[in-house]
Amino acid sequence: MPKFKPCNYDQMVMLPISLENQILPGSLEHTIHEVVEKHMDLSVFDQRYNNDETGATAIHPKILLKVILLAYARGLLSSRQIERACVENVTFIALACGYSPDHSTIANFVSTMQAEIESLFCDVLLVCEEMNLLGGSHFSLDGVKLSANVSKEWSGTFDELKRKRDKLQEKLQQAMAEHRQADAQPEVELERQQQRERRLQRAVERLEQFLQSEQPKTGSDGKEIQSNAVDNESVKMPTAHGVVQGYNAQALVDSKHQIILAAEAFATQDHDNLEPMLTGAKKNLKAIGKDETFFQGKTLTADSNYHSVESLVFCQTEGVDAYIPDIHFRKRDERFADRDRFKGGRQKEAPFSLTDFTFDPDRQRYLCPQGRELTLHARSQRNRYRIYDVYHAHPQDCAACPLRERCLSKPSASRRYLSVPTTQPPNLLDEMKAKIDSPQGKKIYARRLAMVEPVFANICVHKHMNRFTLRSKAKVDVQWRLYALVHNIGKICVFGTLN
């Protein structure tokens, strides 16, 4: 017969653990410990506590900050996950000095850091500067659209939300009627019906309260856009994986060691965010001793989502050497000339462009390749790039046109619209095109991919920051800056030296 050691769970085991010995030098947790203890001004938290004479003692903010930063670095986003780690994981127990903060304390600490997060971020940025981790010559800007802690089903115009409220009210009345008729059913079924009624009641009350307290949101064109009854500061944004209800998280990165100089979450598209991001970076750099002219003559790269007249004008005003391509820059690059040969199947003929249409100066009209007229529809229409006059064809001419597939952008389109740029002298847009198309411009812009994309890979993939858990821009902004802060601390751990 085999012999086994006895298994006795009814016994006491002493586990002598030195908390200090669990925080090994050279590890990320040691770097977090050292930065928070020796390089952060934690007196900014003092004013939120009023227990000097009465009240219970509180867990020190440095304890909460350490465990939150380590949790974010380990991919733990939920406050309940962080609470559990402070009980089960010896590294978290060591950083927390044996305390076990509950999830509500952790969540409240993160969501109320609006007044302190900027100071803490600048403290870490100063450590990076003292360790010579900032290059200060080339910067790159990019963003990622992350889902908010809200469902898209709560979005809509005010009329749509009113109809949703009315439908939910009807469902509630129907559920209550079914409940009254189901008194003889089992208790489990009655409890299920009561839970459904409570859910419907809360949904109706939330929509009713929102409709009474808020006003419709309007877009840049003055028309109403969709609101959200749960987090009205979040917006619907298109991404490569579909439309998300969330925020656009931005980061401005230094090229030397990919240190984040500024981080902020917006509810706008990329082309609106270049100016506030550069302004925020200037503010942070001023806090660590840099002057107002820090970005003058420095190189800035950003992808084509940031290409707009306003962005280029701001860069020119600030004296920034910007490289921001338009959306068609790859079509002009000879390196991508044969990219279509990698696409399988039969290749479609190139769609008609402005050069395929003929202008009749006598009648002030355009003629399409089939000889049909396009009349003036609107003058001086502005988009992100230029000012256009818009001509359109008659629907009956396009309906039976044999060239319809090459001319219309969508099979369901009823007519062709032709946008004709108005005569303008060479401007910043043309200058940027020439700059990007030059050999030096291609070389400089090519650096962007290896400089800023790994930052978002580190935060969103390695650290599992793929959604926000808080609501409202102010709270979401804190969470995004904490991730940027722990990213910078990781760079200090790898490339810096802490005494």
C-alpha positions in Angstrom: 0.0 0.0 0.0 1.3 3.5 -0.8 2.2 5.8 2.1 1.1 9.5 2.2 1.8 12.3 4.5 -1.2 13.1 6.8 -3.6 16.0 5.8 -4.8 17.9 8.9 -6.6 21.1 8.3 -7.4 21.5 12.0 -4.1 23.2 13.0 -2.5 26.6 13.3 0.4 27.7 11.0 2.6 30.7 11.8 3.7 32.6 8.7 6.3 35.2 9.8 6.3 37.8 7.1 8.3 41.0 7.0 6.3 43.6 5.1 9.3 45.6 4.1 11.1 42.5 2.7 8.2 41.9 0.3 8.9 45.2 -1.4 12.0 44.2 -3.3 14.3 46.9 -4.7 14.1 47.1 -8.5 10.5 46.0 -8.6 7.6 48.1 -9.7 6.0 48.0 -6.3 9.3 49.3 -4.8 9.4 52.1 -7.3 5.8 53.0 -6.5 6.6 52.9 -2.8 9.6 55.2 -3.1 8.0 57.7 -5.5 4.9 58.1 -3.2 6.9 58.2 0.0 9.7 60.5 -1.0 8.7 62.4 -4.2 5.0 63.2 -3.8 3.6 66.1 -1.8 0.7 64.3 -0.1 -0.2 67.4 2.0 -2.7 68.2 -0.8 -5.0 65.5 0.7 -5.0 67.1 4.2 -7.9 69.4 3.6 -10.3 66.5 2.8 -9.9 65.1 6.4 -11.5 66.8 9.4 -10.8 64.3 12.2 -8.0 66.0 14.1 -10.1 66.4 17.2 -13.1 64.1 16.7 -13.8 61.1 14.5 -12.1 57.8 13.8 -8.6 57.7 12.4 -8.4 57.3 8.6 -6.2 55.2 6.3 -3.4 57.4 5.1 -3.8 58.6 1.5 -0.4 57.3 0.6 -1.6 53.8 1.4 -4.6 54.1 -0.8 -2.5 55.7 -3.6 0.1 52.9 -3.5 -2.4 50.0 -3.7 -4.4 51.8 -6.5 -1.3 52.4 -8.6 -0.1 48.9 -8.2 -3.5 47.5 -8.9 -3.8 49.5 -12.1 -0.3 48.3 -13.1 -1.4 44.7 -12.6 -4.6 45.1 -14.6 -7.0 45.4 -11.6 -9.5 48.0 -12.5 -12.4 47.3 -10.1 -12.4 48.6 -6.5 -13.7 45.2 -5.4 -10.7 43.5 -7.1 -8.3 45.9 -5.3 -10.1 45.2 -2.0 -9.6 41.5 -2.5 -5.9 41.9 -3.4 -5.3 43.8 -0.2 -6.5 40.7 1.7 -5.1 37.8 -0.5 -1.9 39.2 -2.2 1.2 39.6 0.0 2.6 42.4 -2.1 -0.6 44.4 -1.8 -0.7 43.6 2.0 2.9 44.9 2.3 2.2 48.1 0.4 -1.0 48.6 2.5 0.9 48.1 5.8 -1.4 45.3 6.7 -4.5 47.5 6.4 -7.5 46.2 4.3 -9.3 49.2 2.8 -12.8 48.3 1.6 -14.0 48.8 -2.0 -16.2 51.9 -1.1 -13.2 53.6 0.4 -11.1 52.9 -2.6 -13.8 53.9 -5.1 -14.5 57.2 -3.2 -10.8 58.0 -3.0 -10.4 57.7 -6.8 -13.6 59.5 -7.8 -12.8 62.5 -5.5 -9.2 63.2 -6.6 -10.0 66.0 -9.1 -8.2 68.6 -6.9 -5.1 66.5 -6.3 -4.4 64.5 -9.4 -2.8 67.3 -11.4 -0.3 68.0 -8.5 0.5 64.3 -8.2 1.0 63.9 -12.0 3.5 66.9 -12.0 5.4 65.4 -9.0 6.1 62.2 -11.0 6.9 64.3 -14.1 9.5 66.2 -12.0 11.1 62.9 -11.0 11.3 62.0 -14.7 13.0 65.4 -15.4 15.5 65.0 -12.6 16.5 61.6 -13.9 16.9 62.9 -17.4 14.2 60.8 -18.9 12.7 63.6 -21.0 14.2 64.3 -24.4 12.4 67.6 -25.0 12.8 67.6 -28.8 10.1 65.4 -30.4 6.6 64.8 -29.1 3.6 62.8 -30.4 -0.1 63.0 -29.7 -2.6 60.3 -30.0 -5.8 59.0 -28.3 -8.0 56.0 -27.8 -11.8 55.9 -27.5 -12.9 53.9 -24.4 -16.4 52.9 -23.3 -17.9 54.7 -20.4 -19.7 53.1 -17.5 -23.0 53.4 -19.3 -25.0 51.6 -21.9 -25.8 53.0 -25.4 -29.5 52.2 -24.8 -29.8 55.2 -22.5 -28.8 57.5 -25.4 -31.1 59.5 -27.7 -32.6 62.8 -28.5 -35.1 64.2 -26.0 -38.0 63.0 -28.2 -36.5 59.5 -28.4 -36.0 59.4 -24.6 -39.6 60.5 -24.1 -40.8 57.7 -26.3 -38.6 55.2 -24.4 -40.0 56.4 -21.1 -43.6 56.0 -22.4 -42.8 52.4 -23.6 -41.2 51.5 -20.3 -44.3 53.0 -18.5 -46.5 50.8 -20.6 -44.4 47.7 -19.7 -44.6 48.6 -16.1 -48.4 48.9 -16.1 -48.6 45.5 -17.9 -46.2 43.9 -15.4 -48.3 45.2 -12.5 -51.5 43.9 -14.1 -49.9 40.5 -14.5 -48.7 40.6 -10.9 -52.2 41.2 -9.7 -53.5 38.2 -11.7 -50.7 35.9 -10.5 -51.3 35.7 -6.8 -51.8 32.0 -7.0 -48.5 31.3 -8.6 -45.4 30.0 -6.7 -43.5 32.4 -4.5 -40.4 32.2 -6.7 -42.4 33.4 -9.7 -43.9 36.2 -7.7 -40.5 37.4 -6.5 -39.3 37.4 -10.1 -42.2 39.6 -11.2 -41.6 42.0 -8.3 -37.9 42.3 -9.3 -39.0 43.1 -12.9 -41.4 45.7 -11.7 -38.7 47.4 -9.6 -36.3 47.5 -12.5 -38.9 49.1 -14.8 -39.9 51.5 -12.0 -36.2 52.6 -11.6 -35.8 53.0 -15.3 -38.9 55.2 -15.7 -37.9 57.3 -12.7 -34.4 57.8 -14.1 -35.6 58.9 -17.5 -38.3 61.2 -16.0 -35.8 62.9 -13.7 -33.3 63.4 -16.5 -35.9 64.9 -18.9 -37.0 67.3 -16.2 -33.6 68.4 -15.0 -31.5 68.5 -18.2 -31.7 70.4 -21.5 -31.1 69.0 -25.0 -27.5 68.9 -26.2 -26.7 70.7 -29.5 -23.8 69.9 -31.9 -21.5 72.3 -33.8 -24.2 72.8 -36.5 -26.8 73.9 -33.9 -28.9 70.7 -34.3 -29.8 68.5 -31.4 -27.5 65.5 -30.7 -28.1 62.5 -28.6 -28.0 62.8 -24.8 -27.4 60.0 -22.3 -29.7 59.7 -19.3 -27.0 58.0 -17.1 -23.7 59.9 -18.1 -24.7 62.9 -20.2 -21.1 64.0 -20.6 -20.2 60.8 -22.5 -20.9 60.7 -26.3 -21.2 58.1 -29.0 -17.9 57.7 -30.9 -17.1 55.6 -33.9 -14.2 53.2 -33.5 -12.6 50.4 -35.6 -14.8 48.0 -33.5 -18.1 49.9 -33.9 -19.7 52.8 -32.0 -19.0 53.1 -28.3 -20.6 55.4 -25.7 -17.6 56.8 -24.0 -14.7 59.2 -23.9 -11.7 60.0 -26.0 -8.6 59.5 -23.9 -5.6 61.5 -25.1 -1.9 61.4 -24.3 1.0 63.6 -25.3 4.2 61.6 -25.3 7.9 62.6 -25.2 10.0 60.6 -27.7 13.1 59.7 -25.5 11.5 57.2 -23.1 7.8 57.6 -23.9 7.0 59.6 -20.9 3.5 61.0 -20.9 3.6 64.8 -20.5 -0.2 65.4 -20.5 -3.2 63.1 -20.3 -6.9 64.0 -20.4 -10.2 62.4 -21.4 -12.5 64.4 -23.8 -15.9 64.0 -25.1 -14.8 65.4 -28.5 -13.1 64.1 -31.7 -9.3 64.2 -32.1 -9.2 67.3 -34.3 -10.6 69.4 -31.4 -8.1 68.1 -28.8 -4.7 69.2 -30.1 -4.9 72.7 -28.6 -6.1 71.7 -25.1 -3.6 68.9 -24.9 -0.6 71.2 -25.8 -2.0 73.8 -23.4 -2.2 71.2 -20.6 1.3 70.0 -21.4 2.7 73.5 -21.1 1.0 73.9 -17.8 2.5 70.7 -16.5 5.9 71.5 -17.7 5.7 75.0 -16.2 5.0 73.3 -12.9 8.3 71.5 -13.1 10.3 74.6 -14.0 10.1 74.8 -17.8 9.2 78.2 -19.4 6.3 79.2 -21.6 8.4 78.8 -24.8 9.3 75.2 -24.2 7.5 73.9 -27.3 8.8 76.5 -29.7 10.8 74.9 -32.5 10.1 71.4 -31.2 8.7 68.6 -33.4 5.1 67.4 -33.0 3.6 64.4 -34.8 0.0 63.4 -34.8 -2.1 61.2 -37.1 -4.6 62.5 -39.7 -7.4 62.6 -37.2 -5.8 65.8 -35.9 -5.5 67.4 -39.3 -7.6 70.6 -39.3 -7.2 74.3 -40.0 -7.6 75.1 -36.3 -4.9 72.7 -35.3 -2.4 73.9 -37.8 -3.1 77.6 -37.0 -2.5 76.8 -33.3 0.8 75.0 -34.0 1.9 77.9 -36.1 1.0 80.4 -33.4 2.9 78.4 -30.8 5.9 78.0 -33.1 5.6 74.2 -33.1 7.2 72.2 -36.0 4.1 70.0 -36.6 3.8 67.0 -38.9 0.0 66.3 -39.2 -1.0 64.6 -42.5 -4.3 64.8 -44.3 -6.4 61.7 -44.8 -5.2 61.1 -48.3 -1.4 61.3 -47.7 -0.8 57.6 -48.3 -2.5 57.9 -51.7 0.2 60.3 -52.7 3.1 58.1 -51.3 4.8 56.1 -54.0 5.6 53.4 -51.4 1.8 52.5 -51.3 1.3 52.7 -55.0 0.8 48.9 -55.4 -1.1 48.3 -52.3 -4.3 47.3 -54.2 -2.6 44.3 -55.7 -2.8 42.6 -52.2 -6.6 42.8 -52.3 -8.3 39.7 -53.5 -11.1 39.5 -56.0 -12.0 41.8 -58.9 -10.9 45.4 -58.5 -13.5 48.1 -59.0 -12.9 50.9 -61.4 -11.8 54.2 -59.7 -14.7 56.4 -58.7 -15.2 59.7 -60.6 -13.5 62.7 -59.1 -13.8 66.5 -59.7 -11.4 66.3 -62.7 -14.0 64.0 -64.5 -16.6 66.8 -64.4 -16.6 69.7 -66.9 -17.5 73.2 -65.9 -19.7 75.3 -68.2 -18.8 79.0 -67.5 -21.7 80.4 -69.5 -24.4 78.6 -67.6 -22.3 78.3 -64.4 -23.0 74.5 -64.2 -21.0 71.3 -64.2 -21.5 68.5 -66.7 -21.0 64.9 -65.5 -19.2 62.2 -67.6 -22.7 61.4 -69.1 -23.3 65.0 -70.1 -26.0 65.6 -67.4 -26.0 69.0 -65.6 -25.2 69.6 -61.9 -26.6 72.9 -60.6 -25.4 75.0 -57.6 -26.8 73.7 -54.4 -24.9 75.7 -51.7 -22.1 78.2 -51.5 -19.2 78.6 -49.0 -19.7 75.4 -47.1 -16.9 74.9 -44.6 -15.5 71.6 -43.3 -12.3 70.8 -41.3 -10.1 71.5 -44.4 -11.5 74.0 -46.9 -14.4 76.1 -48.1 -16.5 74.5 -50.9 -19.3 75.3 -53.3 -21.6 72.3 -53.6 -23.3 71.3 -56.9 -25.8 68.5 -57.2 -27.5 66.5 -60.0 -31.1 65.8 -60.6 -32.3 62.5 -59.0 -34.0 61.4 -62.3 -30.7 61.7 -64.1 -28.8 59.6 -61.6 -31.6 56.9 -61.3 -31.0 55.4 -64.7 -27.4 56.3 -65.2 -25.2 53.4 -66.5 -22.2 54.9 -64.6 -24.1 55.1 -61.3 -21.8 52.6 -59.5 -18.7 54.7 -60.2 -20.3 58.0 -59.5 -22.3 57.6 -56.3 -20.6 56.9 -52.9 -23.4 54.6 -51.8 -25.8 52.4 -53.8 -28.7 53.9 -51.9 -27.7 57.5 -52.8 -30.3 59.3 -54.9 -28.0 61.9 -56.6 -24.4 63.0 -57.0 -23.1 65.9 -54.9 -20.0 67.6 -56.2 -17.8 69.6 -53.8 -15.7 72.3 -55.5 -13.1 74.1 -53.5 -13.3 77.9 -53.8 -10.3 79.7 -55.2 -7.9 80.2 -52.3 -4.2 81.2 -52.2 -1.8 78.5 -50.8 -2.5 78.0 -47.1 -1.4 76.0 -44.1 -3.2 72.9 -45.5 -1.2 73.0 -48.7 2.0 73.7 -46.9 1.4 70.7 -44.6 0.8 68.4 -47.6 4.1 69.5 -49.1 5.8 69.0 -45.7 4.5 65.5 -45.2 5.2 64.5 -48.8 8.9 65.5 -48.6 11.5 62.9 -47.8 12.3 64.4 -44.5 8.6 64.7 -43.6 8.1 61.0 -44.3 11.1 60.1 -42.2 10.0 62.2 -39.2 6.3 61.1 -39.4 7.3 57.5 -39.5 8.7 57.8 -36.0 5.2 58.5 -34.6 4.1 54.8 -34.8 7.0 53.5 -32.7 6.8 56.4 -30.2 3.2 56.8 -29.2 1.4 53.6 -30.1 3.3 51.4 -27.5 2.1 53.7 -24.8 -1.5 52.9 -25.5 -0.6 49.2 -25.9 0.9 49.3 -22.5 -2.1 51.0 -20.9 -5.0 49.4 -22.7 -3.7 45.9 -23.4 -1.0 45.1 -20.8 -2.7 47.0 -18.0 -6.2 46.0 -19.2 -7.5 49.6 -19.2 -10.2 49.0 -21.9 -13.1 50.8 -20.3 -13.8 53.4 -17.7 -15.6 52.4 -14.4 -16.6 55.9 -13.4 -19.1 58.4 -14.7 -18.8 62.1 -15.7 -15.8 63.7 -17.4 -14.2 64.9 -14.1 -14.1 61.4 -12.6 -13.1 59.7 -15.9 -10.3 62.2 -16.3 -8.9 61.2 -12.9 -8.9 57.5 -13.8 -7.1 58.1 -17.1 -4.5 60.4 -15.5 -3.8 57.7 -12.8 -3.1 55.2 -15.6 -0.8 57.8 -17.3 0.9 58.3 -13.9 1.5 54.6 -13.3 2.8 54.4 -16.9 5.4 57.1 -16.1 6.4 55.3 -12.8 7.0 52.2 -14.8 9.4 54.1 -17.0 11.2 55.4 -13.8 11.4 51.7 -12.7 13.1 50.6 -16.0 15.2 53.6 -16.9 15.6 55.7 -13.8 17.5 55.3 -10.5 15.8 55.9 -7.1 17.9 56.5 -4.1 
